[in-house]
């Protein structure tokens, strides 16, 4: 089996955890800034964020997402891993609808479908690479 293809596929779980943590971090960040009210670039606003427990939690979740991303990059090719980050858009879209009652337009749903189709094409390409490498052996 092609070593690159095998390690790329092994990284999928870590990539998905990174995406999930990133989406949760984004939704938590939205909750934090919603609690702040009107914001302006000032020392008071920065102090308010720095002492906001929900904001601190959001930053912690982002940190976990970043660590997971780095672990995934140790195993996978960047060109394989990076498109998985687009799943964050889908998770945040549906999370925003569920938690913040945001509306989803048909065009956003079409965009989600395009993202999913693109990821399926990439995954299919990895399967083809593995099959080709096995045939050569």
C-alpha positions in Angstrom: 0.0 0.0 0.0 1.2 3.5 -0.8 2.6 4.9 2.5 1.4 8.5 1.8 -2.1 7.4 1.0 -2.3 5.2 4.2 -1.1 8.0 6.4 -3.5 10.4 4.8 -6.4 8.1 5.6 -5.1 7.5 9.1 -5.2 11.3 9.7 -8.9 11.6 8.8 -10.1 11.1 12.4 -7.7 13.7 13.8 -8.7 16.1 11.0 -12.4 15.6 11.8 -11.8 16.2 15.5 -9.9 19.4 14.6 -12.8 20.6 12.5 -15.3 19.8 15.2 -13.2 21.7 17.8 -12.8 24.6 15.4 -16.6 24.8 14.8 -17.4 24.6 18.5 -14.8 27.3 19.2 -16.4 29.6 16.5 -19.8 29.0 18.0 -18.6 29.7 21.5 -16.8 32.8 20.3 -20.1 34.0 18.8 -21.8 33.4 22.1 -19.1 35.4 23.9 -19.3 38.4 21.7 -23.1 38.4 21.8 -22.9 38.7 25.6 -20.6 41.7 25.2 -23.2 43.9 23.5 -21.9 46.7 21.3 -18.1 46.5 20.8 -15.5 49.1 19.9 -11.7 48.8 19.7 -10.8 50.1 23.1 -8.9 49.0 26.2 -12.2 48.5 28.1 -13.5 46.1 25.3 -10.2 44.1 25.4 -10.4 43.9 29.1 -14.0 42.8 28.9 -13.0 40.0 26.5 -10.0 39.0 28.5 -12.2 38.5 31.6 -15.2 36.9 29.8 -15.2 33.2 30.8 -17.1 32.3 27.6 -14.4 34.1 25.5 -11.6 32.4 27.4 -13.3 29.0 26.8 -13.6 29.7 23.1 -9.9 30.5 22.9 -9.1 27.3 24.7 -11.2 25.3 22.3 -9.5 27.0 19.4 -6.1 26.0 20.9 -7.2 22.4 21.1 -8.3 22.6 17.5 -4.9 24.0 16.5 -3.1 21.2 18.3 -5.2 18.6 16.6 -4.5 20.3 13.3 -0.8 20.1 13.9 -1.1 16.4 14.8 -3.0 15.8 11.6 -0.3 17.5 9.6 2.3 15.2 11.0 0.5 12.3 9.3 -1.2 13.8 6.2 -0.2 15.8 3.2 -1.2 19.4 3.5 -2.9 19.2 0.1 -5.0 16.3 1.5 -5.7 17.8 4.9 -6.5 21.4 4.1 -9.8 20.8 2.2 -11.2 19.2 5.4 -11.2 22.6 7.0 -14.1 23.5 4.7 -16.2 21.2 6.8 -16.0 23.8 9.5 -18.1 26.1 7.4 -20.9 23.5 7.2 -20.7 22.8 11.0 -20.8 26.5 11.8 -23.7 27.0 9.4 -25.9 24.4 11.0 -24.6 25.3 14.5 -25.5 29.0 13.9 -29.0 27.9 12.8 -29.5 25.6 15.9 -28.0 27.8 18.6 -28.5 31.4 17.3 -31.6 30.9 15.1 -29.9 32.1 12.0 -31.6 31.3 8.7 -30.1 29.1 6.0 -30.7 30.1 2.3 -30.8 27.7 -0.5 -27.6 29.1 -1.9 -25.8 28.3 1.4 -27.2 24.7 1.2 -25.9 24.4 -2.4 -22.5 25.7 -1.2 -22.5 22.9 1.5 -23.3 20.3 -1.2 -20.4 21.6 -3.3 -18.0 21.3 -0.3 -19.2 17.8 0.4 -18.8 16.7 -3.2 -15.3 18.2 -3.3 -14.3 16.3 -0.2 -15.7 13.1 -1.7 -13.6 13.6 -4.8 -10.5 14.1 -2.7 -11.2 11.0 -0.7 -11.9 9.0 -3.8 -8.6 10.2 -5.2 -6.8 8.7 -2.1 -8.6 5.4 -2.6 -7.5 5.4 -6.2 -3.9 6.1 -5.2 -3.9 3.3 -2.7 -5.3 0.9 -5.3 -2.7 1.9 -7.9 0.1 1.5 -5.4 -1.2 -2.0 -4.5 -1.4 -3.0 -8.1 2.3 -1.9 -8.6 3.5 -4.1 -5.7 
